[in-house]
Amino acid sequence: MATWPATVPAPSLEGYGYNPADITARTEMSAGLPRVRRKSVAKFGQLQFNLKLNSAQAAAFESWFYDEAGANGGAAWFEMLVKLPAGTVTKMCRFVRPYESQLLTPDRWQFSAVIEVSYA
């Protein structure tokens, strides 16, 4: 099982946010209140975050992201320490889509990512 690379710092608080998944289905009725039912017992959500990295850290993150033993281009699950409303815990995570990067200074990058977090 892959883990978050030790050479890459934890996400910054700026832009950090968690959204639990909608696990219900609503059915509108012709009269009265809609019916609502639970469609999943799985507990998961999405976490968006930013990383502020120097060039060496950015290269290490990119290498880990594409490595088959790492995030495998975003297809593999990995363990990561995440901050959730219930506290800071290690969870299984996977990228929802590839990260985005922006050059801030000649040696400073900002990476933005969205990952799914599983409570399983």
C-alpha positions in Angstrom: 0.0 0.0 0.0 1.4 3.4 -1.0 1.7 6.2 1.6 2.0 9.9 1.2 5.7 10.7 0.4 7.7 11.7 3.5 9.7 14.3 1.4 6.5 16.3 0.7 5.1 18.5 3.4 1.5 18.3 4.6 -1.1 20.4 2.8 -1.4 24.0 3.8 -4.5 25.3 5.6 -5.2 27.8 2.8 -7.9 26.3 0.6 -8.2 23.1 2.7 -11.7 21.8 2.8 -13.7 18.5 3.3 -17.1 17.7 1.8 -18.9 14.5 2.9 -20.5 12.5 0.1 -24.3 12.7 -0.4 -25.4 9.1 0.5 -29.1 9.7 0.1 -31.5 9.6 -2.9 -34.4 11.9 -3.1 -37.6 11.1 -5.0 -40.0 14.0 -5.7 -43.6 13.0 -5.2 -46.5 14.4 -7.1 -48.0 15.6 -3.8 -46.4 16.0 -0.4 -42.9 15.8 0.8 -40.2 14.0 -1.2 -39.1 10.5 -0.1 -35.5 10.2 1.0 -33.6 7.0 1.4 -30.1 6.1 2.2 -28.3 4.6 -0.9 -25.0 3.7 0.7 -23.6 2.7 4.1 -20.1 3.6 2.9 -18.7 6.7 4.6 -16.5 8.8 2.3 -16.0 12.3 1.1 -13.8 14.6 -0.9 -10.9 16.7 0.4 -9.4 19.6 -1.5 -6.1 21.1 -0.6 -3.0 23.1 -1.7 0.6 22.2 -1.4 3.3 24.9 -1.3 6.5 23.2 -2.5 10.0 24.1 -3.5 11.4 22.7 -6.8 12.9 19.6 -5.2 9.7 18.8 -3.3 7.6 19.4 -6.4 9.8 17.0 -8.4 9.4 14.4 -5.6 5.6 14.8 -5.5 5.3 14.4 -9.3 7.5 11.4 -9.3 5.4 9.8 -6.5 2.1 10.7 -8.3 3.1 8.9 -11.5 5.0 6.0 -9.9 3.2 2.6 -10.0 4.3 2.1 -6.3 2.9 5.5 -5.5 -0.3 7.1 -6.6 -0.1 5.4 -10.0 -1.2 8.5 -11.9 -4.1 8.9 -9.5 -5.5 5.4 -9.9 -4.1 3.9 -6.7 -5.3 4.2 -3.1 -2.7 5.5 -0.6 -2.5 6.3 3.1 -2.4 9.9 4.1 -2.7 11.8 7.4 -5.7 14.1 6.9 -7.4 16.6 9.1 -11.2 16.0 9.3 -13.8 17.4 11.6 -13.3 14.4 13.9 -9.6 15.0 14.2 -6.3 14.3 12.4 -6.2 10.6 11.3 -4.7 8.3 8.7 -7.2 7.5 5.9 -7.2 5.7 2.6 -7.2 8.3 -0.2 -7.3 8.4 -4.0 -7.0 11.3 -6.4 -10.3 12.4 -8.1 -8.5 14.0 -11.0 -4.9 15.0 -11.7 -3.5 17.8 -9.6 -3.0 21.3 -11.0 0.2 23.3 -10.5 1.1 26.9 -10.7 4.6 28.5 -10.5 4.7 31.1 -7.8 8.4 32.1 -7.9 11.3 30.6 -9.8 11.7 28.0 -7.0 8.2 27.8 -5.5 5.2 25.9 -6.8 1.6 25.6 -5.6 -0.1 22.3 -6.3 -3.9 22.0 -6.0 -5.6 18.6 -5.7 -8.9 16.9 -4.9 -8.9 13.5 -3.3 -11.5 11.0 -2.1 -11.2 9.9 1.5 -12.6 6.6 2.5 -13.6 5.8 6.1 -13.3 2.0 5.5 
